Amino acid sequence: MPKRILSGTVTSDANEQTVTVSVERRFKHPVLKKTIRKSKKYRAHDEKNAFKVGDTVRIIECAPKSKTKRWEVLEA
């Protein structure tokens, strides 16, 4: 099964080697036909602490790094 790759914005870099990435998805409501925006936060591993708040990054699924981290930063 291929690993998922998502694109989002860094919302927090307070922790060591970890960034919180907010990923937004847009879809059309099945009944109302209105475009809806939903976002979800993912905690991703950032080995070199290279990314700061506001950066747009791509994250990829990986084996669990800690209790909450299941993603790692692929690139900016």
C-alpha positions as CSV (number, residue, x, y, z in Angstrom):
1,M,0.0,0.0,0.0
2,P,1.5,3.4,-1.0
3,K,2.3,6.0,1.6
4,R,0.1,9.0,1.7
5,I,1.6,12.4,1.1
6,L,-0.3,15.5,2.3
7,S,0.4,19.2,2.0
8,G,-0.2,21.7,4.8
9,T,0.9,24.7,6.8
10,V,3.1,24.5,10.0
11,T,1.0,25.8,12.9
12,S,3.4,25.0,15.8
13,D,7.2,24.3,16.1
14,A,7.4,24.6,19.9
15,N,8.5,21.0,20.5
16,E,12.0,19.5,19.7
17,Q,12.1,17.7,16.3
18,T,8.3,18.0,15.9
19,V,6.0,20.3,14.0
20,T,2.3,20.5,14.0
21,V,0.9,20.7,10.4
22,S,-2.6,21.8,9.6
23,V,-3.9,20.1,6.4
24,E,-7.1,21.5,4.8
25,R,-9.3,19.6,2.5
26,R,-12.2,21.0,0.4
27,F,-15.2,19.1,-0.8
28,K,-18.7,19.7,-2.1
29,H,-21.5,18.9,0.3
30,P,-23.6,16.0,-1.1
31,V,-27.0,17.7,-0.5
32,L,-26.3,21.4,-0.3
33,K,-23.7,21.5,-3.1
34,K,-21.7,24.0,-1.1
35,T,-17.9,23.9,-0.9
36,I,-16.9,23.0,2.6
37,R,-13.4,23.4,4.2
38,K,-12.3,21.0,6.8
39,S,-8.9,20.9,8.5
40,K,-7.0,18.4,10.5
41,K,-3.8,18.7,12.5
42,Y,-1.0,16.1,12.2
43,R,2.2,16.0,14.3
44,A,5.2,15.3,12.0
45,H,8.9,14.5,12.7
46,D,11.3,17.3,11.7
47,E,14.8,15.9,12.2
48,K,16.7,19.2,11.9
49,N,14.2,21.7,13.3
50,A,14.2,23.4,9.9
51,F,10.6,24.5,9.6
52,K,9.0,27.4,11.3
53,V,5.4,28.6,11.8
54,G,3.7,29.6,8.5
55,D,5.9,27.4,6.3
56,T,4.1,25.2,3.7
57,V,5.4,21.6,3.9
58,R,4.6,18.2,2.5
59,I,4.4,15.3,5.0
60,I,4.5,11.5,4.3
61,E,3.3,8.6,6.4
62,C,5.9,6.6,8.3
63,A,6.2,4.1,11.0
64,P,5.3,5.4,14.5
65,K,8.1,7.7,15.9
66,S,6.3,8.4,19.2
67,K,2.9,8.2,20.8
68,T,1.5,10.9,18.5
69,K,3.9,11.1,15.6
70,R,3.0,8.9,12.5
71,W,4.2,11.4,9.8
72,E,7.5,13.0,8.8
73,V,8.3,16.1,6.9
74,L,9.2,15.4,3.3
75,E,10.1,18.8,2.0
76,A,9.1,22.4,2.0
